[in-house]
């Protein structure tokens, strides 16, 4: 009798304030090569988020509902402790541009030092999403610009409800 294969669990951490189509693309692509993806929202309130952690969990759950191996969760503290506690073997990080790499590389090395059994996997953003960030989406929306096509429709609706009268051009 052979031994059962190990479950491959990846954690994709972030603030997701709000979730963008770039985030959704990475979640989908990751879900294709692991058994389970845990999308983990960092409860970092120092960034002055537009949406609460609970609201972000709701939005992520809604837009990933069709992905059977994706779970949405939140955490505080060290990512590596959270990931190890969830049985993950990898952390997924998105890279939009070379400027992202240096910071991500430093974090990956520190994470490896703290939890050597965890691997960090860097995934390149798709070309269509390589310029999209949550910060930029919020800025454009607050200034009255359209974010259609940059965020999932339910997220756009939540933005309009949160900031009525803007982002409707």
C-alpha positions in Angstrom: 0.0 0.0 0.0 1.3 3.4 -1.0 1.3 6.4 1.2 -1.3 9.1 0.6 0.1 12.1 -1.2 0.6 15.2 0.9 -1.9 18.0 0.6 -0.2 21.1 -1.0 -1.5 24.2 0.8 -0.5 27.7 -0.2 -1.2 30.9 1.6 -1.7 34.0 -0.5 -1.5 36.9 2.0 -2.4 40.6 1.5 -4.5 43.5 2.6 -6.9 43.1 -0.3 -8.3 46.6 0.3 -10.0 46.2 -2.1 -9.5 43.0 -4.0 -8.5 43.6 -7.6 -8.7 41.5 -10.8 -5.0 41.1 -10.4 -5.5 39.4 -7.0 -8.3 37.3 -8.4 -6.0 36.2 -11.3 -3.3 35.1 -9.0 -5.8 33.2 -6.8 -7.1 31.4 -9.8 -3.7 30.5 -11.2 -2.5 29.3 -7.8 -5.6 27.2 -7.3 -4.6 25.2 -10.4 -1.3 23.8 -8.9 -2.1 23.3 -5.2 -4.8 21.4 -3.4 -5.9 24.4 -1.3 -5.3 28.1 -1.4 -5.8 30.1 1.7 -6.3 33.8 0.9 -5.2 35.4 4.1 -6.2 39.0 4.9 -3.7 40.7 7.2 -5.5 42.6 9.8 -3.1 45.6 9.6 -5.2 48.6 10.6 -2.2 51.0 10.4 -2.8 51.3 6.7 -6.2 53.0 7.4 -8.2 50.5 5.3 -11.3 51.6 3.3 -13.0 48.3 4.2 -13.0 46.3 7.4 -11.4 42.9 7.6 -14.9 41.4 7.8 -16.0 43.3 4.7 -12.9 42.2 2.8 -13.6 38.6 3.8 -17.1 38.9 2.5 -15.9 40.3 -0.8 -13.2 37.7 -1.3 -15.6 34.9 -0.4 -18.1 36.2 -2.9 -15.7 36.5 -5.8 -14.0 33.2 -5.1 -17.2 31.2 -4.5 -16.7 29.3 -7.8 -13.2 28.1 -6.8 -13.8 25.0 -4.7 -10.2 24.8 -3.3 -10.0 28.4 -2.2 -10.6 29.4 1.5 -10.7 33.0 2.8 -9.3 33.7 6.3 -7.7 36.6 8.2 -4.8 36.8 10.6 -2.7 39.1 12.8 1.0 38.7 13.6 3.7 36.9 11.7 2.7 35.4 8.4 5.0 32.5 8.8 3.5 31.5 12.1 0.0 31.7 10.6 1.0 29.7 7.5 2.8 27.0 9.6 -0.2 26.8 11.9 -2.5 26.2 8.8 -0.2 23.4 7.5 0.9 25.4 4.5 4.1 24.6 2.6 4.2 27.7 0.5 3.5 31.4 0.5 2.4 33.0 -2.8 3.4 36.5 -3.6 2.6 38.5 -6.7 5.1 40.5 -8.6 3.9 43.3 -10.8 7.1 45.0 -11.7 10.8 44.6 -10.9 10.4 47.3 -8.2 8.2 44.8 -6.3 10.9 42.2 -6.3 13.4 43.7 -4.0 11.0 44.1 -1.1 9.4 40.7 -1.7 12.8 39.1 -1.9 13.8 40.5 1.5 10.6 39.3 3.1 11.0 35.9 1.5 14.5 35.6 3.0 13.3 36.6 6.4 10.4 34.2 6.2 12.8 31.4 5.3 15.0 32.2 8.2 11.9 32.1 10.6 10.3 29.0 9.1 12.7 27.1 6.8 10.0 24.6 5.7 8.0 27.3 4.0 8.8 28.2 0.4 7.9 31.5 -1.1 6.6 31.3 -4.7 6.7 34.5 -6.8 4.1 34.7 -9.5 4.2 37.3 -12.2 1.1 39.5 -12.7 -0.6 39.0 -16.0 0.1 41.7 -18.5 -3.4 43.1 -18.2 -3.0 43.5 -14.4 0.6 44.5 -14.1 -0.1 48.1 -13.2 -3.1 47.5 -10.9 -2.8 47.9 -7.2 -5.4 48.3 -4.5 -3.9 51.7 -3.6 -4.1 52.9 -7.2 -7.7 51.6 -7.5 -8.8 53.5 -4.4 -7.0 56.7 -5.5 -8.6 56.6 -9.0 -12.0 55.8 -7.6 -11.9 58.6 -4.9 -10.9 61.1 -7.6 -14.0 60.1 -9.7 -12.4 57.8 -12.2 -13.8 54.5 -13.4 -12.3 51.3 -12.0 -14.5 49.1 -14.2 -12.4 46.1 -15.4 -9.9 46.6 -12.6 -11.9 45.1 -9.8 -14.6 42.4 -9.8 -18.2 43.8 -10.3 -19.3 43.1 -6.7 -16.2 45.0 -5.4 -17.0 47.9 -7.7 -20.5 47.9 -6.3 -19.2 48.0 -2.7 -16.8 50.9 -3.6 -19.8 52.8 -5.0 -21.8 52.1 -1.8 -18.9 53.1 0.4 -18.1 56.3 -1.5 -21.4 57.4 -3.1 -21.1 60.1 -5.7 -17.6 59.2 -6.8 -16.2 56.8 -9.3 -19.2 56.9 -11.6 -17.6 58.4 -14.7 
